[in-house]
Amino acid sequence: MKVTESVNFYQGLDPFDIISEYGSPAYVYNERILRERCREIKTLSSYAGYIPNYSAKSNGNLTLLKIIKSEGFCVDAVSCGEIFACLAAGFDASDIFYITNNASADEFRYALDKGALISADSLSQLELIGEISPGAKVSVRFNPGVGDGHGEKVITGGKKTKFGVNAEDAKTVADIARKRGMEIIGVNQHIGSLFMDAGKYFEGANALLDIARQFPSVKMIDFGGGFGIPYKKQSGEQRMDLEALSENLEKVIWKFNTELGRQLQFRVEPGRYISAECGVLLGTVNAVKENGGKKYIGSDLGFTTLIRPTLYDSHHDVEIYKKGSELSSGSELAHIVGNICESGDYIAKDREIPRRVAVGDIVAALDAGAYGYAMASNYNLRARPAEVLVRPSGETVLIRRGDTFEDMIANCVNVDILR
Ligand SMILES: *Cc1c(COP(=O)(O)O)cnc(C)c1O
């Protein structure tokens, strides 16, 4: 059985109808699955001061942000653009945590003016915040000395990363804060993206608590995101053990509150876990060919629509749909590639796919809701596809139109050419 069938992803709709209505490619999101993921994270702890933050960078579509807000989430923004989008989606400024790195004074001013909580990612950024806003109440992002993630590019704790203030500098943080009249009201961390076993996460959490102990003014502790999802469901990959994670989290919260004799606020900030699995990227097979004894399925899913395989060698399960008829049972190995003029443009390498895949079939890249559209580009002047929401009723709604050719040249300034 297909993964999408097992979760009723299309709510009874035919993907061919979705593509004929909204065009190919198209990002399709299932609202029910999005809400399920939100609830799993929301119920990790029943403690009143537990606040799940959604990391908006994984998918910043306003409709998804509104749904996530309606599930009781606050939100993390990594740029002023994301602050703007989160405000537009209806989040209160006080629900926004601006966790940036290497921000300019103007960017901090924007975030402070709006009323977002801000995080300083280095001693020099803390100084800068103190200069522009003496007396500010801020959080500091620490590097707990451990990292985890699906590849070097996304491990953000430990020795080999640009992120955070080192634990040894906690005293200097306190000195800077005293000098500028600032109050350190939070400590936060994010050790990396995509762990399936939360061992390192809690190692990092405990290291962060050691740091928090040094700041009597701390009211908020944010353990970060990075919660993994099983990208290889077709080969039986299991989900993360959320029950164990929840138990650990409750224990950590309870112990720390007891030790300090007061009730702190605790946050987690998953992006991918919330948005990945509710999204499928649908595309069309435009060509089938062989080269060097290898089969290539040529589709309209370039790395401008899903860059994770090209950028990180990431795996996305792929499904193929044939109009009106069943695919034959035999399978063969093929590369599934896109339409971008670079050899690194692929969605899946050496993937077992049904025989007789033909022009006109649909290729669906699963788990594309996180870092799919968010990392899409207009390279090769490819229009970014539309985003479509499938409601629990099976009704579809357009939640972002695709780019037009006009959109893609709209910011070019028409200058007289002198000669
Ligand atoms: C990217 C990011 C996250 C979310 O990471 P996921 O792997 O999508 O959960 C959380 N916090 C910060 C600071 C980030 O930069």
The ligand as an SDF file (V2000), in Angstrom:
LIG
                    3D

 15 15  0  0  0  0  0  0  0  0999 V2000
   15.8010   25.7350   11.8090 C   0  0  0  0  0  0  0  0  0  0  0  0
   15.6050   26.0190   13.2250 C   0  0  0  0  0  0  0  0  0  0  0  0
   14.6660   25.2930   13.9650 C   0  0  0  0  0  0  0  0  0  0  0  0
   13.8200   24.1920   13.3840 C   0  0  0  0  0  0  0  0  0  0  0  0
   14.5400   23.0830   12.9410 O   0  0  0  0  0  0  0  0  0  0  0  0
   13.7340   21.7880   12.5080 P   0  0  0  0  0  0  0  0  0  0  0  0
   14.7790   20.7950   12.1810 O   0  0  0  0  0  0  0  0  0  0  0  0
   12.9220   22.1500   11.3120 O   0  0  0  0  0  0  0  0  0  0  0  0
   12.8870   21.3830   13.6420 O   0  0  0  0  0  0  0  0  0  0  0  0
   14.4900   25.6160   15.2960 C   0  0  0  0  0  0  0  0  0  0  0  0
   15.2100   26.6170   15.8670 N   0  0  0  0  0  0  0  0  0  0  0  0
   16.1100   27.3360   15.1810 C   0  0  0  0  0  0  0  0  0  0  0  0
   16.8290   28.4250   15.8600 C   0  0  0  0  0  0  0  0  0  0  0  0
   16.3440   27.0730   13.8480 C   0  0  0  0  0  0  0  0  0  0  0  0
   17.2340   27.7960   13.1800 O   0  0  0  0  0  0  0  0  0  0  0  0
  1  2  1  0
  2  3  1  0
  2 14  2  0
  3  4  1  0
  3 10  2  0
  4  5  1  0
  5  6  1  0
  6  7  2  0
  6  8  1  0
  6  9  1  0
 10 11  1  0
 11 12  2  0
 12 13  1  0
 12 14  1  0
 14 15  1  0
M  END
$$$$
